C-alpha cells in the first residue's frame, strides 16, 4: 500500500496590528533587541511605526547647539 502524501502545514503568525494570520514565510518582520514582531504587509508596518513614534517621548539634545 502506498502512503498518502499530505502537504506540510506552514507555520502561521499573527500580524502585530490587525492580528491577521499569515504564513511565516510571507510575513514582514521587525526585530528588536529582545523580541521579533510580524506584519502582514507594509500598511500594518507603517501603522505600527507611527504608533511607536507617537508613544516615544521627544528626545532633547544633551547639549544646546552653539551659535
N, C-alpha and C positions, 0 to 999 in steps of 0.2 A: 504494500500500500504506500502510495506517495504522500509525504507530509504536505499539509496545506501551508502555503506561504502567506503570511499576513504582513501588511505594511507596518513598519515600526512607527509608533506614535511619537511625534516630535514633542519635546518639552515646550509647554506654554508658559508665558509670563504675562503679568498684568501691567498695562500701561500705568505709569505713576499718576497721570492726570485723569484720564477718562475710564480707567480700570478695564478697558477692552483687552480680552485675551488674544495674544498674538504669538506665533511661533518664535522661539528664542532666536532662531537664525535670521528673522526679519526685523527684530526689534532693534531700535537705536538705543544705545546705552551711554549714559554719562557716569563716569567713575569719580568717586571722591576718595578721600583717604581711607575710610572705614566701610564703605558700602557701595553697591552698584545699583542704579535705578534704570528702568527701561521705559521707553516711549514707543508708541505705535507709529509715530511719524514726526515730521518736523513741526507741525502745528502744535502738537502737545508739548514738544520740547520747548518751543518758543513761549508757550503759556507758562510752563514751569520756570523757565529762565526769568520771565517778567516777575513772577511771584517772588523769586529769590531776590531780585534786585529791589523790589518794594519792601521786603522784610528786612533787608540788611541796612543797618544804620549807616548814614553817610559818614565816610571816613574823613577826618580832619587832618590836614597836613601836620606833621610833627613840628616843623619849623616854618614860620611865615616866610614867604619868598621876599628877598631883599630887592629893593627898588633901585 
